[in-house]
Amino acid sequence: MATDAVSRIKANPLYRELIQKRSSFAWVLTVLTFIVYYGYILIIAFNKEFLAQKTGAGVMTMGIPIGVGVIVFTIAITGLYVYRANGEFDEMSDRLMKEEALK
């Protein structure tokens, strides 16, 4: 019985749409994360002078705000994913479950 329900859900076009949207969104965020993280590491590896520049008269260098920016970026895209998952993706999932419950 459970296998029948799983098969019906997997055959539902709404399920395929949900999986496609969620996967493509996750891949976009993954690529952005790789660009930001590895970009920062590449700057550390190949352009230390840029990160060592002082930002003003104090002792802070460019590396500190850029590093903080990487952390803030991570928090922001996590929040973006959670927002979309709790909104659009959950709504689609609920509609799918209601459709399948009626069958």
C-alpha positions in Angstrom: 0.0 0.0 0.0 2.8 2.5 0.9 4.6 1.6 -2.3 1.5 2.5 -4.3 1.3 5.9 -2.6 5.0 6.6 -3.3 4.6 5.6 -6.9 1.5 7.9 -7.3 3.4 10.8 -5.7 6.4 10.3 -7.9 4.2 10.2 -10.9 2.4 13.5 -10.0 3.5 16.5 -12.2 3.4 18.7 -9.1 6.0 16.5 -7.4 8.3 16.7 -10.4 7.9 20.5 -10.5 8.7 20.7 -6.8 11.8 18.5 -7.2 13.0 20.5 -10.2 12.4 23.9 -8.6 14.0 22.9 -5.3 17.0 21.3 -7.0 17.7 24.1 -9.3 17.4 26.7 -6.5 19.8 24.6 -4.3 22.3 24.3 -7.2 22.3 28.1 -7.7 22.9 28.7 -4.1 25.7 26.0 -4.1 27.4 27.7 -7.0 27.2 31.1 -5.4 28.6 29.7 -2.2 31.5 28.1 -4.0 32.3 31.3 -5.9 32.3 33.4 -2.6 34.2 30.8 -0.5 36.8 29.8 -3.1 37.1 33.4 -4.3 38.1 34.4 -0.8 40.6 31.6 -0.6 42.1 32.4 -4.0 42.5 36.0 -2.9 44.3 34.8 0.3 46.5 32.5 -1.8 47.3 34.9 -4.7 46.8 38.4 -3.6 47.8 38.8 0.0 48.9 42.4 -0.6 45.2 43.3 -1.3 44.0 41.8 1.9 46.8 43.3 3.9 45.9 46.8 2.9 44.8 49.0 5.8 41.2 50.2 5.6 42.0 53.5 7.4 44.2 54.9 10.0 43.6 52.0 12.4 45.0 48.4 12.3 42.1 46.7 10.4 43.0 45.3 7.0 40.7 44.6 4.0 40.8 40.9 4.9 38.6 41.4 8.0 35.5 43.1 6.4 35.8 40.7 3.4 35.9 37.7 5.7 33.0 39.0 7.7 31.2 39.5 4.4 31.7 35.8 3.6 30.1 34.9 6.9 27.2 37.4 6.4 26.7 36.0 2.8 26.4 32.5 4.3 23.8 33.6 6.8 21.9 35.5 4.1 21.7 32.6 1.6 20.7 30.2 4.4 17.9 32.6 5.4 16.9 32.9 1.7 16.7 29.1 1.4 14.7 28.7 4.6 12.3 31.5 3.5 11.7 29.9 0.2 11.5 26.3 1.6 9.0 27.4 4.3 6.9 29.3 1.7 6.8 28.1 -1.8 8.2 24.6 -1.4 6.1 23.8 1.7 2.9 25.0 -0.1 3.7 22.8 -3.1 4.3 19.9 -0.8 1.1 20.5 1.1 -0.9 20.7 -2.2 0.7 17.4 -3.3 -0.2 15.7 -0.1 -3.8 17.0 -0.3 -4.1 15.8 -3.9 -2.8 12.3 -3.1 -5.0 12.1 0.1 -8.1 12.6 -2.1 -7.2 9.6 -4.3 
